[in-house]
Amino acid sequence: MEKKLYYTVDKELVDVDGISETTGWKDINVYDIVENEPVLLVTITCENHTDSIEMIRNELTNPDTMKENVFTDEDSESVKLIQIY
């Protein structure tokens, strides 16, 4: 069975004289669904131009950020990533 993870992308904003402007950074939140409830696995902060999918796949294999939920490189490539808007 194919593993599915879900993610959101939130661009960081600042208020400048009542106008929202981007800071050039974004937060990527990656979730698993456990017993029909979303469980946050990791939050990644990176520059807006950075590829979100590539960042997620890199973090999934990083034992420092994923702790006991770390994926192997092979597992990471087989995970289906679904963006939630």
N, C-alpha and C positions, 0 to 999 in steps of 0.2 A: 504494500500500500504506500502510495506517495505521501510524503510528509509535506504539510502545508503550514507556512508561517505567514502572518499578516503584518503589514507595516504602514505607518503613517509618516508623512513628511510635513514638518511645520517650519516655515521660514521664520527666523528671528526678526522681530520688528522693533523699531524705536519710534517714539513720538517726537516729531520735530515741528514745533509750532502748530500742533493739532493735526499734523499729517503723518500717517504711518509710512515709514520707509524701512526697507530691508537693511540688515546689518552686513549682509554678505555671507551669513552663516545659517545653517539649518539643523534641526534636530530630527533624527530618524528614530522612531520607537518601533521595536520589533516585538510581536506578540505571538504566543502559542495559544491554542484553545484547549483548556483542560476542564473536563466535565461541564462543557458548554459555557465556560467563563473565560474571558481573555486574561492571560497571564503575561505581564511584561517581562521579556527576557533580557533586553538590553536597550539602552538609549545611546545613540551615536551622534555626536556633534561634529559637523564638518562644513567645509565651504560649500556654497550653493552650487558651484560648477562641478563638484565631485559627483561621480556616478553613484546613486543610492544603492543599486543592486550590488555593485562591486564592493562598496563599503560594508554592506550587510554580510555578504559572503566572507569577507576578510574577518569580520568580528565574530562570526559563528565559529571560526576555527581558533580564536584567540582564547587560551585558557585563563588569561588575566581578567578578561571581561565576562566570559561565559561561565566561569567556575565549573560546577558539576554538569552543566548543560552543554559543554563544548562538543562541537561536531568535528568529524574528520574532514579532510579536504574533499574526499569522495562523497561523503554524506552531504556536505554543504552544497556541492554542485547539483545534487539530485533533489534538493528541497525546492518546492514550488513557492515562490514569493508573490504574494498578492497585496497590491496597494489598496488601502482603504482611504477614501477621500472624505 
